[in-house]
Amino acid sequence: MLRRISARYFRGFGAAVVAVAALVLAANAGPARAAEATTTLQPPTGQTQALR
């Protein structure tokens, strides 16, 4: 009987570890920010007049 109880606790603990790992991975897999995705190689508009 003691083996059955410890097996239940072991399975429960394993399920909890898997659930926490899934939540951490899901939290870090969010969408990228728009500010980071849009980078331009053009100089700011104030400097375009000086370069011409």
C-alpha positions in Angstrom: 0.0 0.0 0.0 2.9 2.4 0.7 4.2 1.8 -2.8 0.8 2.8 -4.3 0.8 6.0 -2.3 4.3 7.0 -3.2 3.6 6.2 -6.9 0.7 8.6 -6.8 2.8 11.3 -5.2 5.5 10.7 -7.7 3.1 11.0 -10.7 1.5 14.1 -9.2 4.9 15.7 -8.7 6.0 14.9 -12.2 2.8 16.3 -13.6 3.3 19.5 -11.7 6.9 19.9 -13.0 5.7 19.4 -16.6 2.9 21.9 -16.1 5.3 24.6 -14.7 7.7 24.0 -17.6 4.9 24.3 -20.1 3.7 27.6 -18.5 7.3 29.0 -18.5 7.7 28.1 -22.2 4.3 29.6 -23.1 5.1 32.8 -21.2 8.4 33.2 -23.1 6.9 32.4 -26.5 4.9 35.6 -26.8 4.8 37.8 -30.0 7.7 40.0 -30.9 7.4 43.7 -30.3 6.7 45.9 -33.3 9.5 48.3 -32.4 12.1 45.6 -32.6 10.8 44.1 -35.8 10.7 47.4 -37.8 14.3 48.7 -38.3 15.1 51.1 -41.0 18.4 51.9 -42.5 17.5 55.5 -43.5 18.8 58.5 -41.6 16.3 60.6 -39.7 14.4 63.2 -41.7 16.3 66.2 -40.2 19.6 64.8 -41.6 18.4 64.2 -45.2 18.5 67.9 -45.9 22.1 68.3 -44.8 23.3 65.3 -46.9 22.0 66.7 -50.2 
